[in-house]
Amino acid sequence: RAVFCEFLATLLFVFFGLGSALNWPQALPSVLQIAMAFGLAIGTLVQTLGHLSGAHINPAVTVACLVGCHISFLRATFYVAAQLLGAVAGAAILHE
């Protein structure tokens, strides 16, 4: 369940973050709007999924937790794989 949460959180983070930065037909989004979208996405995902998986949402965070002996090597491997797949899936949804 925790691995699926990492997949879902990364998918949603990439989807909402990159979706906010796309060239919209009305006008280009400002840097502030893009930053707010990323910030609100990460905050919401950590609040909703943090208690299930720790909400790393980033392979660098997972590796740091592995180095700090907070998670096992096997769990870190599954987390990183889920995060990479989630990022690719989130970008694929936005791909035209």
N, C-alpha and C positions, 0 to 999 in steps of 0.2 A: 504494500500500500504506500509506503514512503517513497519508493522508487517511482511509482506512478504519479505521486504528488510532485516530485521534482520534474518529471516530464511535463506535466500539465502546467506547472508554474512557469517553467522556462518557455514553453510554447506561448502562453498568454503574455508573458513579459515581452518577448520578441514581437508578437503580433501587435500589441498595443503600442509599443515603443516605435517600431518601424512604421506602423500604420499612421502614426502622428506626423512622421517626417516625409511622407509621400507628397508628390506634387499634386495638390488638389486643384480641380478646375477653377474654383472661385478665386483663390489667392494662395500664395505660398505661406506655410505656417512660420511663425517667428521662432527664434531660438528659445524664447521663454515658454512658448506653448509646447514645444517638443520636450524641453526639460521637465515641465510640469507633468506631461503625459508619462514620461519614464519614472519620475518620482512618485506619482500617485499609483502607478502600476506596481512598482516594487513594494511600496508601503502596504497596499491592499493585499498583495499576494503573501507577504510576510505575516500579516495579521490573520489571514484566512487559512493558510496552509502551514504556518510555522510550527504549530504544535504537533503536526503529523510527521514532518520530515526534517525539521530544522530550517527549512526554506533557504537552502544555500543558493539556488537559482543560478549559480555561476561556478564553472569548474575550478576557477582559482580559489574560491572560498572552500570548496570541497577538498582540494589539495592542501590548503592551509590547515583545515581541520584534521586531515590525515597526518600531516607533519607534527601537529600539536597533540597527537594521540587522542583525539576526541572521537574518532570513528575508526572502524577497522578497514583494512585494505580492501576486503571484499565489498563492503558497503560503499566505499569510495569509488571503486570500479563501476559498480552498478549505477551510482549517482551520476558519475561523469558521462557514462553511456546514455543515460536517460536525459541528461541536460543537453548533450549534443544532438540527440534525436529530436528533442523538443524544440531546440533552436531551428533546426532544419525544417521541421514541420511548420513552425510558426511563420518562417519566411516563405515556405512553399504555398501556404494559404494566401499570402499577399501577392505572390507572383502572378503576373497577368498571363 
